[in-house]
Amino acid sequence: MFNVSVQEGSGYLLIVTSGAGTVAPLCAANRFIEEMLQRTGAKRVLLDMMALTLLVADQERRQVVTSLHEGMSKLERLAVLVPHGSSLGMLLEAARATGVQAAEFDNVLDAERWLVA
């Protein structure tokens, strides 16, 4: 099961994902997050992916990146929380392609500090 929860933080949206993320739910979640950004006016996001198992094949990767591009243009900063030693390069790729400052962290305090700086 794939889950997404959203909470408004101090100056940013906290988005927590967990479970098995395949291409269809990930793309749908990207649309949901885009809608939340539009409705809240948030320009910064802390995306917690610590409990996400990404199940996207190489040939499906482009679909996920394309759906990310569409919503990221509204952001200023994206902090991505991932387990130590992990990287979700497709998020950073999509963010940088749309001019969004993005960084990965394995510690929530560091991520929050960078996000609101």
C-alpha positions as CSV (number, residue, x, y, z in Angstrom):
1,M,0.0,0.0,0.0
2,F,1.3,3.5,-0.9
3,N,0.4,6.4,1.4
4,V,0.7,10.2,1.2
5,S,0.0,12.6,4.0
6,V,0.2,16.4,3.9
7,Q,0.6,18.8,6.8
8,E,1.2,22.5,6.8
9,G,4.3,23.4,8.6
10,S,5.9,26.8,9.5
11,G,6.3,28.2,6.0
12,Y,6.3,24.9,4.2
13,L,4.3,21.8,3.4
14,L,5.4,18.6,5.0
15,I,4.6,15.6,2.7
16,V,5.2,12.1,4.0
17,T,5.2,9.1,1.7
18,S,5.3,5.5,2.7
19,G,4.8,2.0,1.3
20,A,5.4,0.7,-2.1
21,G,5.5,3.4,-4.7
22,T,4.9,2.2,-8.3
23,V,4.5,4.5,-11.3
24,A,0.7,5.0,-11.2
25,P,0.3,6.0,-7.5
26,L,3.5,8.2,-7.7
27,C,2.2,10.1,-10.6
28,A,-1.2,10.5,-8.9
29,A,0.5,11.7,-5.8
30,N,2.4,14.3,-7.8
31,R,-1.0,15.7,-9.0
32,F,-2.3,15.7,-5.5
33,I,0.7,17.5,-4.2
34,E,0.5,20.0,-7.1
35,E,-3.1,20.8,-6.1
36,M,-2.1,21.2,-2.4
37,L,0.6,23.7,-3.4
38,Q,-1.9,25.7,-5.5
39,R,-4.5,25.7,-2.7
40,T,-2.1,26.6,0.1
41,G,0.2,28.9,-1.8
42,A,3.2,27.1,-0.3
43,K,6.5,27.6,-2.1
44,R,8.6,25.2,0.0
45,V,8.2,21.5,0.6
46,L,9.8,19.0,3.0
47,L,9.2,15.6,1.3
48,D,9.8,12.7,3.7
49,M,10.5,9.6,1.8
50,M,12.2,7.6,4.6
51,A,9.5,4.9,4.6
52,L,9.0,4.7,0.8
53,T,10.0,1.7,-1.2
54,L,10.4,3.0,-4.8
55,L,9.3,0.4,-7.3
56,V,9.8,2.2,-10.6
57,A,11.6,0.5,-13.5
58,D,14.0,2.4,-15.6
59,Q,11.6,2.7,-18.5
60,E,8.9,4.1,-16.2
61,R,11.2,6.7,-14.6
62,R,10.5,9.2,-17.4
63,Q,6.7,9.1,-16.6
64,V,7.4,10.0,-13.0
65,V,9.9,12.7,-13.8
66,T,7.4,14.3,-16.3
67,S,4.6,14.4,-13.7
68,L,7.1,16.0,-11.3
69,H,8.0,18.7,-13.7
70,E,4.4,19.9,-14.0
71,G,4.1,20.7,-10.3
72,M,7.6,21.8,-9.4
73,S,7.4,25.1,-11.2
74,K,5.5,26.6,-8.3
75,L,8.2,25.8,-5.8
76,E,11.2,27.7,-4.5
77,R,12.8,25.0,-2.4
78,L,12.4,21.3,-2.0
79,A,14.1,19.3,0.8
80,V,13.9,15.6,0.4
81,L,14.4,13.3,3.4
82,V,15.8,9.9,2.4
83,P,17.6,7.2,4.4
84,H,21.3,7.7,4.9
85,G,23.3,6.6,1.8
86,S,20.2,6.7,-0.4
87,S,19.4,9.1,-3.2
88,L,16.3,9.7,-5.3
89,G,18.1,11.4,-8.2
90,M,14.9,11.8,-10.2
91,L,13.5,14.3,-7.7
92,L,16.6,16.4,-7.8
93,E,16.7,16.1,-11.6
94,A,13.2,17.3,-12.0
95,A,13.7,20.1,-9.5
96,R,16.8,21.5,-11.1
97,A,15.3,21.2,-14.5
98,T,12.6,23.6,-13.4
99,G,14.9,26.0,-11.5
100,V,13.9,24.8,-8.0
101,Q,16.6,24.7,-5.3
102,A,16.6,21.1,-4.0
103,A,18.7,19.0,-1.6
104,E,18.6,15.6,0.0
105,F,19.0,15.0,3.7
106,D,19.0,12.1,6.1
107,N,18.1,14.2,9.1
108,V,14.9,16.1,9.5
109,L,16.4,18.9,11.6
110,D,19.0,19.7,8.9
111,A,16.3,19.5,6.2
112,E,14.0,21.9,8.1
113,R,16.9,24.3,8.8
114,W,17.9,24.4,5.1
115,L,14.3,24.7,3.9
116,V,13.4,27.8,5.9
117,A,16.8,29.6,5.6
